[in-house]
Amino acid sequence: MNAEQPRAPRWMAEAGSAVRRAALPGLKAAVRREVSPVLHLRRTQESAAGLGRTAASPWSRLPEGFALLQVQRSHTPGVRDGYRLRGWCGPLKVTCEPGPTRLAAPGVSLGNLRRGDGEFPSEVLRAVLHWSDNQERLADWINRIRARHGADLRLVIWDDTGYELPWELFRLPGEPELGLPGGLLGALVAVSRWTTLHHVDLGLPRDPGAFQGGVLAYLHRDMAHDHIALAPYAPRPHKELTPFLKALDAPADRTGLVYMGCHGEYGHSVTRLQLGGRTWAEFNEEKMDLLRRDHSLVCLNACHSGRFVDNRAQGEEAWRGFAELFLRKGAGGCIVTAGAIGDPEARAMVHRLVTEVTARSWQPLAEKLRAFRAEAVEEFGGLAVIPSVRNDDGEVDAVGQKRVLRLLYAFMFHYYGHPRTPLRLVGHDEGRSIGG
């Protein structure tokens, strides 16, 4: 049986010939096929080695202003599962080996924000800040690359752990001597994510290009209000999933955005992942030729659409989820959610997000999301005072918990894709690009 070949983003292929020679720690030498501008990173059973053992790092030639943080799962017999961090940004590098503060951390997952038996929002936020404060070496590296590149920094986080670590919420300490304010990473830096794609020869383009064209949308009746934000771009809204999927297989006009507003389901196996009542496997059977042709942005406004599950139950060592599926089918990028977003607070935030994402067609999507999160932090009023769970009378501080929840919702939307790609939607009246 042939081993899988996880795919690296194409725009990282600028490492050129050095990639053919160099071995990434824990991986075989990266191989670049001449017929396809994609890096093929094959896993190896060899133990991880330090970067000093390689002639040149595949990441040593990232574009100026780019940084890569790779998060790899680690398994040590007799010890809880943890993770290893490796970061590259020009000459500034960091390696954080697995240890007591780099363990699987289910308490910081935004998937815990469930109605009913879910955790209080303020406790989830405090857990995330505690987790952040334990990562001093990582925070120091991020601040050094912030000082080096300023507002031009673009950070790509390639996390294949499945631990649902909330990187956008990672708290950075301020460093006044460097002119660096403290705060939450996703509000200070343009962040995008990446994940390993399986079986196919797909990755991000070397040139960021643009998500450009019209809108193809499926809106469940409970999400019909999403049409208001999309109306200027003349979407072809579908009220049923079957004709929507047929439209994905039979592309007509060029499409910049594929939008799904529906219910999502999550469980601890691939068979429990659903969008709009369809399972992950049913979506996986679709060809989605439109995505292969246009490399559209896919936005999944559905609960848990950004969560991954370990698929060893089906005989493979791979993390599967809808972000990986749509990217593998050809999407140029994905916006997905890290948890449940079904209440009125979340729906109001989604409307604001869609409005923000579709505005200012010249601005990269990752920067729009950074500004969206920064506005949420400003509205919250900073992290110096976080509401308590209960008031002095013993009753839950419902107002304070809603304030925290609105902040967390702004960080729950994750973007997978090239950090410099803009979204340029086309209006229907004159076929022109609109959005500011």
C-alpha positions in Angstrom: 0.0 0.0 0.0 1.4 3.4 -0.9 2.0 5.8 1.9 0.1 9.1 1.9 1.9 12.2 0.8 0.8 15.2 2.8 0.9 18.4 0.8 2.6 21.6 1.7 1.3 25.0 0.5 2.6 25.9 -3.0 3.6 29.3 -2.0 6.1 27.7 0.3 7.8 26.2 -2.7 9.9 29.3 -3.0 12.5 27.3 -1.1 13.5 26.1 -4.5 16.3 23.7 -4.9 17.1 23.9 -1.2 14.0 21.9 -0.6 15.3 19.0 -2.6 18.4 18.8 -0.5 17.1 19.6 3.0 15.4 17.4 5.5 12.8 18.9 7.8 13.1 17.5 11.3 10.8 14.5 11.6 10.2 14.4 7.8 12.0 13.1 4.8 13.6 15.4 2.4 11.0 17.5 0.7 10.6 16.6 -3.0 9.3 18.9 -5.7 7.9 17.4 -8.8 8.8 19.4 -11.9 5.3 18.9 -13.3 3.6 20.5 -10.2 4.5 23.5 -8.1 3.7 21.6 -4.8 6.0 20.5 -2.0 5.6 16.8 -1.1 6.5 16.2 2.5 6.7 12.5 3.2 6.5 11.3 6.8 9.3 9.2 8.0 9.7 6.9 11.0 13.0 8.5 11.9 13.2 10.4 15.2 13.1 14.2 15.0 16.5 15.9 14.6 17.6 19.4 15.2 17.7 21.9 12.3 21.5 22.1 12.6 21.7 18.6 11.0 20.4 19.9 7.7 22.3 21.6 5.0 19.5 24.2 4.6 16.1 24.5 6.1 13.2 24.3 3.6 11.7 27.3 5.4 14.8 29.5 5.3 13.5 31.2 2.1 10.0 32.1 3.1 8.8 35.4 1.5 9.9 38.5 3.4 7.5 39.2 6.3 6.2 35.6 6.4 6.5 33.4 9.5 5.6 29.8 9.9 4.7 28.1 13.1 4.5 24.3 12.8 2.7 22.4 15.6 3.4 18.7 15.6 1.8 16.0 17.9 4.2 14.0 20.0 3.7 10.6 21.6 5.9 9.5 24.5 5.1 6.1 26.1 3.8 6.5 29.6 3.3 10.3 29.2 0.2 12.3 28.1 0.2 13.3 24.5 1.8 16.6 23.9 3.1 18.7 21.0 6.3 20.3 19.6 6.6 23.8 18.3 8.9 24.9 15.5 8.9 28.5 14.1 10.7 30.1 11.2 10.9 33.7 10.2 14.1 34.5 8.3 17.0 34.2 10.7 14.6 34.1 13.7 13.7 30.6 14.7 12.3 28.8 17.7 12.0 25.2 18.8 9.9 24.2 21.9 10.1 20.5 22.7 7.2 18.6 24.3 7.1 19.1 28.1 4.9 19.7 31.1 3.3 22.8 29.7 2.9 21.5 26.1 0.3 18.8 26.6 -3.1 18.2 25.0 -5.3 20.9 26.6 -9.0 20.1 26.1 -9.9 22.8 28.6 -8.9 25.6 26.2 -10.9 24.4 23.2 -13.6 26.8 22.0 -15.7 23.7 21.3 -16.4 23.7 25.1 -18.7 26.7 24.6 -21.8 24.7 24.4 -25.3 25.5 25.5 -26.5 23.6 28.6 -23.5 21.7 30.0 -20.9 23.9 28.4 -18.3 25.8 30.3 -18.8 29.4 31.4 -17.3 31.7 28.8 -15.2 33.6 31.4 -13.7 30.3 32.6 -12.8 29.3 29.0 -11.1 32.6 28.5 -9.2 32.4 31.7 -8.0 28.9 30.8 -6.8 30.2 27.4 -4.8 33.0 29.1 -3.3 30.6 31.6 -2.3 28.3 28.7 -0.8 31.2 26.9 1.3 32.4 29.9 2.9 29.0 30.1 4.4 29.4 26.5 7.1 32.0 27.3 9.6 31.0 24.6 6.9 31.0 21.9 5.7 34.4 23.0 9.2 35.8 23.0 9.8 34.5 19.4 6.5 36.0 18.2 7.4 39.4 19.8 10.8 39.3 18.1 9.3 38.7 14.7 6.7 41.4 15.4 9.5 43.8 16.2 11.3 42.8 13.0 8.3 43.1 10.6 5.7 45.3 12.3 2.4 45.5 10.6 3.7 43.6 7.6 4.1 40.3 9.5 2.0 37.4 8.2 2.0 34.3 10.5 0.9 30.9 9.1 0.1 28.3 11.8 0.3 24.7 10.5 -1.3 22.7 13.3 -1.8 19.0 12.7 -2.3 18.0 16.4 -6.1 17.9 16.5 -5.9 19.4 20.0 -8.0 22.4 19.0 -5.5 24.9 20.4 -6.9 28.4 20.1 -3.9 30.2 18.5 -5.8 33.3 17.6 -6.6 33.8 21.3 -2.9 33.3 22.4 -2.0 36.2 24.7 1.2 38.1 24.0 2.9 40.2 26.7 3.6 43.8 25.8 7.2 44.9 25.4 7.3 48.7 25.7 11.0 48.9 25.0 10.3 47.4 21.5 7.1 49.4 21.0 5.0 46.3 21.1 1.6 46.4 22.8 0.4 43.2 24.5 -2.9 41.5 23.6 -4.4 38.6 21.7 -2.4 37.3 18.8 -5.3 37.2 16.3 -6.0 40.9 16.9 -2.4 42.0 16.7 -1.1 39.9 13.7 -2.6 38.8 10.4 -2.9 35.0 11.1 -3.9 32.2 8.8 -3.9 28.5 9.3 -2.9 25.5 7.3 -3.4 21.7 7.6 -2.0 18.7 5.9 -4.0 17.7 2.8 -4.1 14.0 1.9 -4.0 12.0 -1.3 -4.1 14.9 -3.8 -1.7 17.2 -5.5 -3.1 20.4 -4.2 -1.8 23.3 -2.2 -1.9 27.1 -2.1 -0.6 29.0 -5.2 2.8 30.6 -5.1 1.0 33.8 -6.2 -1.7 34.6 -3.6 -4.1 35.6 -6.5 -7.6 36.6 -5.4 -10.9 35.0 -4.5 -12.7 36.7 -7.4 -16.2 36.3 -8.9 -19.8 35.9 -7.8 -21.3 34.0 -4.9 -22.8 30.5 -4.7 -24.8 30.0 -1.5 -26.8 27.4 0.3 -28.9 28.9 3.2 -30.9 26.7 5.5 -34.1 28.4 6.5 -32.7 29.1 10.0 -29.9 31.1 8.4 -32.0 32.9 5.7 -30.9 36.3 7.3 -27.4 35.7 5.9 -28.8 36.7 2.5 -28.9 40.3 3.7 -25.1 40.6 3.8 -24.6 38.7 0.6 -27.4 40.4 -1.4 -25.1 43.1 -3.1 -23.2 40.3 -4.8 -26.2 38.6 -6.3 -25.7 35.1 -4.8 -27.5 32.2 -6.4 -29.1 31.1 -3.1 -30.2 27.5 -2.8 -32.7 26.5 -0.1 -32.0 22.8 -0.6 -28.6 21.1 -0.5 -28.9 18.8 -3.5 -29.2 21.5 -6.1 -26.4 23.4 -4.3 -24.1 20.4 -4.6 -25.0 20.0 -8.3 -24.0 23.6 -8.9 -20.6 22.9 -7.3 -20.2 20.0 -9.8 -21.4 22.0 -12.8 -19.8 25.5 -12.7 -21.2 28.3 -14.7 -19.9 31.8 -13.9 -16.7 32.4 -12.1 -17.2 32.1 -8.3 -15.2 33.9 -5.7 -17.2 32.8 -2.6 -19.0 29.5 -1.8 -21.1 30.1 1.3 -22.9 27.6 3.4 -25.2 28.8 6.2 -26.6 25.7 7.9 -26.4 23.5 10.9 -23.3 21.5 11.7 -22.8 18.4 13.9 -19.6 17.1 15.6 -18.6 13.8 17.2 -15.4 11.9 17.9 -15.5 10.0 14.6 -15.7 11.0 11.0 -19.2 9.5 10.7 -20.5 12.1 13.2 -19.3 15.1 11.2 -22.2 16.7 9.3 -23.1 19.9 7.4 -26.7 20.5 6.6 -27.6 17.0 7.5 -25.0 15.5 5.1 -22.1 13.5 6.4 -18.4 14.1 5.8 -18.3 11.0 3.7 -21.2 12.1 1.5 -19.4 15.5 0.9 -16.2 13.6 0.2 -17.9 11.8 -2.7 -18.7 15.0 -4.5 -16.4 16.2 -7.3 -16.8 19.9 -6.7 -15.4 20.9 -10.1 -16.1 24.6 -9.4 -13.5 24.6 -6.7 -10.9 23.0 -8.9 -11.5 25.6 -11.6 -11.9 28.8 -9.5 -10.2 28.0 -6.2 -13.0 29.9 -4.4 -13.1 30.9 -0.8 -15.4 28.5 1.1 -17.2 30.0 4.1 -18.9 27.5 6.4 -21.3 29.3 8.7 -22.1 26.2 10.7 -21.5 24.9 14.2 -18.2 23.0 14.6 -17.3 23.3 10.9 -13.6 23.8 11.7 -13.1 20.8 14.0 -11.1 17.8 13.1 -11.3 14.1 14.2 -8.8 11.3 14.3 -9.7 8.9 11.5 -7.8 5.8 12.8 -11.2 4.1 13.1 -11.2 3.9 9.3 -7.7 2.6 9.1 -5.7 5.8 8.4 -3.4 8.0 10.5 -5.0 11.3 9.4 -7.0 14.1 10.9 -10.2 14.7 8.9 -12.6 17.6 8.9 -14.5 19.9 6.5 -11.6 22.4 6.2 -9.3 19.7 5.0 -12.0 18.3 2.7 -12.8 21.6 0.9 -9.1 22.6 0.5 -8.4 19.1 -0.9 -11.2 19.5 -3.4 -9.6 22.7 -4.7 -10.8 25.6 -2.5 -8.3 28.4 -2.3 -9.2 29.0 1.3 -11.7 28.3 4.0 -13.4 30.2 6.9 -14.7 27.7 9.5 -15.8 27.8 13.1 -14.2 26.2 16.1 -17.4 25.5 18.0 -21.1 26.1 18.3 -22.5 29.4 16.9 -26.2 28.8 17.1 -27.4 31.4 19.5 -28.5 35.0 18.7 -25.2 36.5 19.9 -23.3 34.3 17.5 -25.7 35.0 14.6 -25.2 38.8 15.1 -21.4 38.2 15.1 -21.7 36.2 11.9 -23.5 39.0 10.1 -20.8 41.4 11.2 -18.1 39.0 10.0 -19.7 38.5 6.6 -20.0 42.3 6.2 -16.4 42.8 7.1 -15.1 40.0 4.9 -16.9 41.2 1.8 -15.8 44.9 2.3 -12.6 46.5 1.0 -11.8 44.3 -1.9 -8.2 45.4 -2.0 -7.4 44.2 1.5 -6.2 40.6 2.2 -8.7 38.4 4.0 -6.3 37.6 6.9 -5.9 41.3 7.6 -9.7 41.9 7.6 -10.1 39.1 10.2 -7.4 40.7 12.3 -9.2 44.0 12.2 -12.5 42.3 13.0 -11.0 40.7 16.1 -9.2 43.9 17.2 -12.6 45.7 17.1 -14.1 43.0 19.3 -11.3 43.3 21.8 -11.8 47.1 21.9 -15.5 46.7 22.5 -14.8 44.2 25.3 -12.6 46.8 27.0 -9.3 44.9 27.4 -8.4 41.8 29.4 -7.4 43.5 32.7 -10.8 42.8 34.2 -12.7 39.7 33.2 -16.2 39.2 34.5 -16.7 36.8 37.3 -18.9 33.8 36.9 -21.3 34.9 39.6 -22.4 38.2 41.2 -22.2 38.8 45.0 -25.8 37.5 45.3 -24.7 34.1 44.0 -26.5 34.4 40.7 -24.7 33.9 37.4 -23.5 37.2 35.9 -25.4 36.7 32.6 -24.5 40.2 31.3 -20.8 39.6 31.9 -20.9 36.1 30.5 -22.5 37.4 27.3 -19.8 40.1 27.0 -17.1 37.4 27.2 -19.0 35.2 24.8 -19.1 38.0 22.1 -15.4 38.3 22.4 -14.8 34.6 22.0 -17.1 34.3 19.1 -15.0 36.9 17.2 -12.0 34.5 17.6 -13.9 31.4 16.8 -13.7 31.9 13.0 -10.5 30.4 11.6 -9.1 31.1 8.1 -7.2 28.5 6.2 -5.4 29.9 3.2 -2.8 32.3 1.9 -2.4 35.3 4.2 -2.2 37.8 1.3 -5.2 36.7 -0.7 -8.1 39.3 -1.0 -11.8 38.6 -1.7 -13.1 40.4 -4.7 -16.8 39.7 -5.2 -18.6 40.8 -8.3 -21.9 42.8 -8.2 -24.7 41.6 -10.5 -25.8 44.9 -11.9 -22.7 45.8 -14.0 -20.5 42.8 -13.4 -18.1 45.0 -11.5 -16.0 44.2 -8.4 -17.6 46.0 -5.4 -16.9 46.1 -1.7 -14.9 49.4 -1.2 
